[in-house]
Amino acid sequence: MTRGPRPRKAIEEAEKIAARRGRVLDVSRQRGFLCDLLLFPGPQIVFIRVGRSRTHACEPWEIERQFRGAIRELRAVPHGAATCREIHLLAPWGAWQYFRISDDGIIEVRSDGTPVLQAGAGSGAGKATEGNPSV
């Protein structure tokens, strides 16, 4: 993610979208938090980092490369049955993409948190990044 101030408008919009899944707490202005939003969709807590992308990155390995710092920070949050980590990205033309961050990979998810199914055999959408030599 780019350095500089947090993307306030994107965070506000992401908060509205995430609220469809459950209660949301905006922690983007709090010091010491590794995320912008905390989502409580039930028994799980989702740590969400919001960012702006310059392009529509279809491949999870591109997200791993472009947002390396944010992903490293999110991976500091313990991952388990009670926690989940996601990055929500806003493209310049207003399209959103959502990615779930595990310890060893990234998968694209829909705004409701369900995984995006793979479009075809050659597509990287929805694939985890583990084993990708370019990461």
C-alpha positions in Angstrom: 0.0 0.0 0.0 1.2 3.5 -0.7 2.7 5.6 2.1 0.8 8.6 3.3 -2.5 9.3 4.9 -5.0 6.4 5.1 -7.7 6.5 2.3 -10.5 8.0 4.3 -13.2 7.9 1.6 -12.3 4.3 0.7 -12.4 3.3 4.4 -15.9 4.9 4.8 -17.2 3.1 1.7 -15.6 -0.2 2.8 -17.2 0.1 6.2 -20.7 0.4 4.6 -20.0 -2.7 2.4 -18.6 -4.7 5.3 -21.6 -3.8 7.5 -23.7 -6.1 5.3 -21.8 -9.0 6.9 -22.1 -7.8 10.5 -21.1 -5.2 13.0 -18.1 -3.0 12.0 -15.7 -1.0 14.1 -13.6 1.7 12.4 -10.1 1.6 14.0 -8.3 3.4 11.2 -7.6 6.5 13.3 -6.4 4.6 16.4 -2.7 4.2 16.9 -1.2 0.8 17.1 -3.8 -1.1 15.1 -2.6 -3.1 12.1 -6.0 -2.8 10.4 -8.6 -0.2 9.4 -11.8 -2.1 10.2 -12.8 -4.8 12.6 -15.7 -6.8 11.4 -17.8 -9.0 13.7 -19.9 -11.3 11.4 -20.7 -13.8 14.2 -18.2 -15.8 16.3 -15.3 -14.6 14.2 -13.4 -11.3 14.0 -12.2 -10.2 10.6 -9.3 -7.8 10.6 -9.6 -5.6 7.4 -7.0 -3.4 5.8 -8.4 -1.0 3.2 -6.4 0.3 0.3 -6.5 1.9 -3.1 -5.0 0.0 -6.1 -3.9 1.6 -9.3 -5.0 -1.3 -11.4 -7.5 -4.2 -11.3 -5.2 -7.0 -10.0 -6.8 -10.3 -10.9 -4.1 -12.5 -9.6 -3.6 -13.0 -5.8 0.2 -13.1 -6.4 0.0 -9.5 -7.7 -1.7 -8.4 -4.5 1.1 -10.2 -2.6 3.7 -8.2 -4.5 1.9 -4.8 -4.5 0.8 -4.8 -0.9 3.6 -6.7 0.7 3.9 -4.4 3.7 0.2 -4.4 4.6 0.1 -8.2 4.2 3.1 -8.6 6.4 1.4 -6.5 9.1 -1.9 -8.4 8.8 0.0 -11.7 9.1 1.2 -10.5 12.5 -2.5 -11.0 13.7 -2.8 -14.6 14.9 -4.9 -16.6 12.4 -7.3 -19.2 13.7 -10.9 -20.2 14.0 -11.8 -17.0 15.8 -9.9 -14.6 13.5 -9.6 -13.9 9.8 -7.5 -11.3 7.8 -8.6 -9.5 4.6 -7.6 -6.7 2.3 -10.3 -4.7 0.6 -9.0 -2.7 -2.4 -10.7 0.1 -4.4 -9.6 0.6 -8.0 -9.6 4.1 -9.6 -12.9 3.4 -11.5 -14.8 2.4 -8.3 -14.5 -1.4 -8.5 -13.7 -3.3 -5.3 -11.7 -6.5 -4.8 -11.4 -8.5 -1.6 -8.7 -10.9 -0.6 -8.4 -13.2 2.4 -4.9 -13.5 3.8 -3.7 -16.8 5.3 -0.3 -17.6 6.6 0.9 -19.1 3.4 -1.3 -17.6 0.7 -4.0 -15.3 -0.6 -7.4 -16.0 -2.1 -9.9 -13.7 -3.6 -13.3 -13.5 -1.9 -16.5 -11.8 -2.7 -17.8 -8.8 -0.6 -19.8 -11.3 1.6 -16.6 -13.2 2.3 -17.2 -16.3 0.2 -14.3 -17.5 -1.9 -14.4 -16.6 -5.6 -14.5 -19.8 -7.7 -11.8 -20.3 -10.2 -12.8 -19.1 -13.7 -10.8 -21.7 -15.6 -7.8 -23.9 -15.6 -5.3 -21.2 -16.5 -6.8 -18.5 -14.3 -5.1 -17.4 -11.1 -8.3 -15.9 -9.6 -9.1 -17.5 -6.3 -5.8 -19.5 -6.1 -3.6 -19.3 -3.1 -0.1 -17.9 -3.7 1.8 -20.7 -2.1 4.4 -22.2 -4.4 4.3 -19.2 -6.7 8.0 -18.5 -7.6 7.4 -14.8 -8.4 6.3 -13.9 -4.8 
